[in-house]
Amino acid sequence: MSGPVAITAATLQRASEIVRRGGVVAFPTETYYGLAVDPFQPAALERLFAVKLRPADLPILVLVSGPEQLGLLAASVPPLFSVLIDRFWPGPLTLVCPARADLPARLTGDTGTVGVRQSPLAAANRLIAVCGGPITATSANLSGQPPAVTAAEVFAIFGDAVDLVLDGGPAPGGLGSTLVGVRAGRLHCLRAGVVPFAAVEACAAATLSPPLCRSPMAELHWDKATALVETAGDEALLEELLSLFRAAAAEDLEQMRQAVTAGDVAATMAAAHSLKGAAASLGIESIRSLAETVEQAGAASVPAAARKALPVLADLLDQLAAL
């Protein structure tokens, strides 16, 4: 391969022929550059794993042209996902569904699930169209390394190890797609990304009663808050609820401190999300808003946002302790 090529009707046709015969094509998405193979060809998936030096137990995400192609990959689509598809597709929200039994094990990583999204990028959708069906969209990088955001970076990483690099200009970079799954009827954030999980929760909560989309810690507080409403005026239960919140918030705050100290962006965001969920359940807007600021900060800004939030959160917890 001589280098990246511009995206034209001719190069897209060439790309589709490569994918159909089991090859690997790099292409731009709304987050990073991705690597496309036919997700239904085990040999193509084996080559993809070899090219990326990817551990065998990690599943591969897939792009579809729209919800109508979900049945090619998913054994079923959780009802909670329908409203998310309407709101966030096409967009960087990957929905993890139960996988069809006939999908290659390499695609699912033997998890029994498959992650699917619809890209808003025209170039990606044109590639799906000429290939005649879903394509993989794992990021163009060696496993554990930063994903490529330009065609030149892809070529520098892989060279002739990929069959074709389609140059669609720079990709945005930053966070990847948000991964969301369902466990026990509730939404769970499997990976933080471009779409804030708070927005996903809010979208689902607006259509469901009672809310079914809270973090595990927040579920406890929702149950307690419901009991509190049902026994209005029960000051003992109110104190129990506040005690539970103080203990859980203190734990989240300590986890956030450790994550910030270690420079662990993902752990910082996870702690902020858990803290925000509890605060939202109790209607404590000051803490919810502050935690949400940390959770929604861009990857490069999360440590700074968290450091700024820590003393304020500590003060708020002192105020709660005095209730």
C-alpha positions as CSV (number, residue, x, y, z in Angstrom):
1,M,0.0,0.0,0.0
2,S,1.5,3.4,-1.0
3,G,-0.3,5.4,1.6
4,P,-3.7,6.9,2.5
5,V,-6.2,7.6,-0.3
6,A,-9.0,10.2,-0.5
7,I,-12.5,9.0,-0.1
8,T,-14.2,8.7,-3.5
9,A,-16.7,6.4,-5.1
10,A,-13.8,4.4,-6.6
11,T,-11.9,4.1,-3.4
12,L,-15.0,3.1,-1.5
13,Q,-15.7,0.4,-4.0
14,R,-12.1,-0.8,-3.6
15,A,-12.6,-0.8,0.2
16,S,-15.8,-2.8,-0.1
17,E,-14.0,-5.4,-2.2
18,I,-11.2,-5.6,0.4
19,V,-13.7,-6.1,3.3
20,R,-15.6,-8.8,1.4
21,R,-12.5,-10.8,0.8
22,G,-11.5,-10.7,4.5
23,G,-9.2,-7.6,4.4
24,V,-8.8,-4.7,6.8
25,V,-9.7,-1.1,5.9
26,A,-9.0,2.0,8.0
27,F,-11.6,4.8,7.9
28,P,-12.7,7.9,9.9
29,T,-15.5,7.9,12.4
30,E,-17.0,10.5,14.7
31,T,-14.4,9.8,17.4
32,Y,-11.2,8.2,16.0
33,Y,-10.1,6.4,12.9
34,G,-11.4,2.8,13.0
35,L,-10.6,-0.5,11.4
36,A,-13.2,-2.2,9.4
37,V,-13.6,-5.9,8.6
38,D,-16.6,-8.1,7.9
39,P,-17.9,-8.9,11.4
40,F,-19.3,-12.2,10.2
41,Q,-16.0,-13.6,8.9
42,P,-14.0,-15.4,11.6
43,A,-10.8,-15.3,9.5
44,A,-11.1,-11.5,9.0
45,L,-11.6,-11.0,12.8
46,E,-8.5,-13.2,13.5
47,R,-6.5,-11.0,11.2
48,L,-7.9,-7.8,12.9
49,F,-6.8,-9.1,16.3
50,A,-3.4,-9.9,15.0
51,V,-3.0,-6.5,13.4
52,K,-4.0,-4.7,16.6
53,L,-2.1,-7.1,18.9
54,R,-5.5,-7.2,20.7
55,P,-6.1,-9.6,23.7
56,A,-8.5,-12.4,22.6
57,D,-11.1,-11.8,25.3
58,L,-11.9,-8.2,24.2
59,P,-15.0,-7.8,22.0
60,I,-15.1,-5.7,18.9
61,L,-17.7,-2.9,18.4
62,V,-19.7,-2.8,15.2
63,L,-21.2,0.0,13.1
64,V,-24.6,-0.3,11.5
65,S,-26.5,1.8,9.0
66,G,-29.4,2.1,11.4
67,P,-31.7,0.3,13.8
68,E,-33.0,-1.9,10.9
69,Q,-29.6,-3.8,11.0
70,L,-29.6,-4.6,14.7
71,G,-31.3,-7.9,14.1
72,L,-28.2,-9.1,12.1
73,L,-26.2,-8.8,15.3
74,A,-28.4,-8.8,18.4
75,A,-30.5,-11.7,19.6
76,S,-32.8,-9.1,21.2
77,V,-32.8,-5.4,21.9
78,P,-33.5,-4.3,25.4
79,P,-36.7,-2.1,25.5
80,L,-34.8,0.6,27.3
81,F,-32.7,1.1,24.2
82,S,-35.5,2.2,21.9
83,V,-35.7,5.6,23.4
84,L,-31.9,5.9,23.4
85,I,-31.8,5.1,19.7
86,D,-34.4,7.7,19.0
87,R,-32.5,10.3,20.9
88,F,-28.8,9.6,20.4
89,W,-28.5,7.7,17.0
90,P,-26.8,8.4,14.8
91,G,-24.1,9.4,17.4
92,P,-21.3,8.2,19.6
93,L,-23.5,6.0,21.9
94,T,-22.7,2.2,21.6
95,L,-25.5,0.0,22.9
96,V,-24.4,-3.4,24.2
97,C,-27.1,-6.0,23.3
98,P,-27.4,-9.8,23.8
99,A,-25.6,-11.3,20.8
100,R,-26.9,-13.7,18.3
101,A,-25.7,-17.2,18.9
102,D,-24.3,-17.5,15.4
103,L,-21.9,-14.5,15.7
104,P,-18.2,-15.4,15.7
105,A,-16.7,-15.7,19.2
106,R,-14.0,-13.3,18.3
107,L,-16.5,-10.6,17.7
108,T,-18.2,-11.0,21.1
109,G,-15.1,-11.9,23.1
110,D,-17.2,-14.8,24.4
111,T,-19.2,-12.3,26.4
112,G,-22.5,-13.2,24.9
113,T,-23.0,-9.5,24.0
114,V,-22.3,-7.3,21.0
115,G,-21.8,-3.5,21.0
116,V,-23.5,-1.6,18.2
117,R,-23.8,2.0,17.2
118,Q,-24.8,4.2,14.2
119,S,-22.2,6.7,13.2
120,P,-23.3,10.3,12.2
121,L,-20.3,10.6,9.9
122,A,-21.2,10.4,6.2
123,A,-17.9,8.7,5.2
124,A,-18.5,5.8,7.7
125,N,-22.1,5.4,6.5
126,R,-21.0,5.4,2.8
127,L,-18.5,2.6,3.6
128,I,-21.3,0.5,5.4
129,A,-23.5,1.1,2.3
130,V,-21.0,-0.1,-0.2
131,C,-20.0,-3.1,2.0
132,G,-23.7,-4.1,2.1
133,G,-23.9,-4.5,5.9
134,P,-22.4,-3.9,9.3
135,I,-18.6,-3.4,9.7
136,T,-16.3,-3.4,12.7
137,A,-15.2,-0.1,14.1
138,T,-12.5,-0.9,16.6
139,S,-10.2,2.0,17.0
140,A,-7.1,2.2,14.8
141,N,-4.3,1.6,17.2
142,L,-2.2,-1.1,18.7
143,S,-3.8,-2.4,21.8
144,G,-3.2,-0.2,24.8
145,Q,-1.9,2.7,22.6
146,P,-3.7,6.0,21.8
147,P,-6.1,5.7,18.8
148,A,-5.1,7.4,15.5
149,V,-7.0,10.6,14.6
150,T,-5.6,11.1,11.1
151,A,-5.0,8.9,8.2
152,A,-1.3,9.6,8.3
153,E,-1.2,8.4,11.9
154,V,-2.9,5.2,10.9
155,F,-0.4,4.6,8.1
156,A,2.5,5.3,10.5
157,I,1.2,2.8,13.0
158,F,0.2,-0.1,10.6
159,G,1.9,0.5,7.3
160,D,1.1,-2.4,5.0
161,A,-0.5,-4.4,7.8
162,V,-3.8,-2.9,6.7
163,D,-5.0,-3.1,3.2
164,L,-6.3,0.4,2.7
165,V,-6.5,3.7,4.6
166,L,-9.3,6.0,3.6
167,D,-8.4,9.6,4.4
168,G,-11.4,11.6,5.5
169,G,-9.5,14.3,7.3
170,P,-8.8,14.6,11.0
171,A,-11.1,12.8,13.5
172,P,-12.2,14.7,16.6
173,G,-10.3,12.5,19.1
174,G,-10.9,13.0,22.8
175,L,-13.3,10.5,24.3
176,G,-14.5,7.5,22.5
177,S,-18.1,6.4,22.2
178,T,-20.1,5.9,25.4
179,L,-20.9,2.2,26.1
180,V,-24.2,1.4,27.7
181,G,-25.6,-1.9,28.7
182,V,-28.6,-3.3,30.7
183,R,-28.4,-5.5,33.8
184,A,-31.4,-6.5,35.8
185,G,-33.5,-4.1,33.8
186,R,-31.3,-1.1,34.6
187,L,-29.0,1.0,32.5
188,H,-25.3,0.7,33.3
189,C,-22.4,2.8,31.9
190,L,-19.7,0.3,30.7
191,R,-17.4,3.0,29.4
192,A,-17.6,6.8,29.8
193,G,-17.4,8.6,26.5
194,V,-18.6,11.5,24.4
195,V,-22.3,11.2,25.4
196,P,-22.5,11.9,29.1
197,F,-24.1,9.0,30.9
198,A,-26.1,11.6,32.8
199,A,-27.8,12.5,29.6
200,V,-28.5,8.8,28.8
201,E,-30.0,8.3,32.3
202,A,-32.1,11.4,32.0
203,C,-33.4,10.4,28.6
204,A,-34.5,7.0,29.8
205,A,-35.9,8.3,33.1
206,A,-38.1,10.7,31.2
207,T,-40.0,7.8,29.7
208,L,-39.9,5.3,32.6
209,S,-41.6,5.2,36.0
210,P,-40.1,4.5,38.4
211,P,-36.6,5.3,37.2
212,L,-34.7,2.2,36.1
213,C,-31.4,3.8,35.1
214,R,-29.4,4.4,38.1
215,S,-25.9,3.4,39.3
216,P,-25.8,0.5,41.9
217,M,-25.2,3.0,44.7
218,A,-28.0,5.3,43.6
219,E,-30.4,2.3,43.4
220,L,-30.1,2.0,47.2
221,H,-30.9,5.7,47.7
222,W,-33.8,5.5,45.3
223,D,-35.3,2.7,47.3
224,K,-34.8,4.6,50.5
225,A,-36.2,7.8,49.0
226,T,-39.3,5.9,47.9
227,A,-39.8,4.6,51.4
228,L,-39.4,8.1,52.8
229,V,-42.1,9.5,50.5
230,E,-44.4,6.7,51.5
231,T,-43.9,7.4,55.2
232,A,-43.9,11.2,54.9
233,G,-42.8,12.9,58.1
234,D,-40.7,9.9,59.4
235,E,-37.7,11.8,60.8
236,A,-36.0,8.6,61.8
237,L,-36.0,7.3,58.2
238,L,-34.8,10.7,57.0
239,E,-31.8,10.5,59.3
240,E,-31.1,6.9,58.2
241,L,-31.2,8.1,54.6
242,L,-28.9,11.0,55.2
243,S,-26.5,8.7,57.1
244,L,-26.4,6.3,54.2
245,F,-25.7,9.2,51.8
246,R,-23.0,10.6,54.0
247,A,-21.2,7.2,54.2
248,A,-21.5,6.5,50.5
249,A,-20.5,10.1,49.5
250,A,-17.5,9.9,51.7
251,E,-16.5,6.7,50.0
252,D,-16.9,8.2,46.6
253,L,-15.0,11.3,47.6
254,E,-12.1,9.1,48.8
255,Q,-12.1,7.1,45.6
256,M,-12.1,10.4,43.6
257,R,-9.1,11.6,45.7
258,Q,-7.2,8.4,44.9
259,A,-8.1,8.5,41.3
260,V,-7.0,12.2,40.9
261,T,-3.8,11.5,42.7
262,A,-3.1,8.5,40.4
263,G,-4.1,10.5,37.3
264,D,-6.8,7.9,36.5
265,V,-9.4,9.7,34.4
266,A,-11.8,6.8,34.1
267,A,-11.9,6.1,37.9
268,T,-12.3,9.9,38.6
269,M,-15.3,10.0,36.2
270,A,-16.8,6.8,37.7
271,A,-16.6,8.2,41.2
272,A,-18.1,11.5,40.1
273,H,-21.0,9.6,38.4
274,S,-21.7,7.5,41.5
275,L,-21.7,10.6,43.8
276,K,-23.9,12.5,41.4
277,G,-26.4,9.6,41.3
278,A,-26.8,9.6,45.1
279,A,-27.2,13.3,45.2
280,A,-29.8,13.3,42.5
281,S,-31.8,10.7,44.3
282,L,-31.9,12.9,47.4
283,G,-32.4,16.1,45.5
284,I,-29.2,17.6,46.8
285,E,-28.5,19.9,43.8
286,S,-25.3,21.4,44.9
287,I,-23.4,18.1,45.1
288,R,-25.1,16.7,42.0
289,S,-24.1,19.7,39.9
290,L,-20.5,19.7,41.1
291,A,-20.1,16.0,40.5
292,E,-21.7,16.3,37.1
293,T,-19.2,19.1,36.2
294,V,-16.4,16.6,36.8
295,E,-18.2,13.7,35.1
296,Q,-18.8,15.8,31.9
297,A,-15.4,17.4,31.7
298,G,-13.3,16.4,28.7
299,A,-10.7,13.7,29.3
300,A,-7.8,16.3,29.5
301,S,-9.8,18.5,31.9
302,V,-11.1,15.8,34.3
303,P,-8.1,15.9,36.8
304,A,-8.2,19.7,37.1
305,A,-12.0,19.7,37.5
306,A,-11.8,17.0,40.1
307,R,-9.0,18.8,42.1
308,K,-11.1,22.0,42.1
309,A,-14.2,20.0,43.2
310,L,-12.6,18.1,46.1
311,P,-12.5,20.9,48.8
312,V,-16.0,22.0,47.9
313,L,-17.3,18.5,48.2
314,A,-15.5,18.1,51.5
315,D,-17.2,21.2,52.8
316,L,-20.6,20.0,51.6
317,L,-20.1,16.7,53.4
318,D,-19.3,18.5,56.6
319,Q,-22.6,20.4,56.2
320,L,-24.4,17.2,55.7
321,A,-22.9,15.7,58.8
322,A,-24.4,18.6,60.8
323,L,-27.9,17.9,59.6
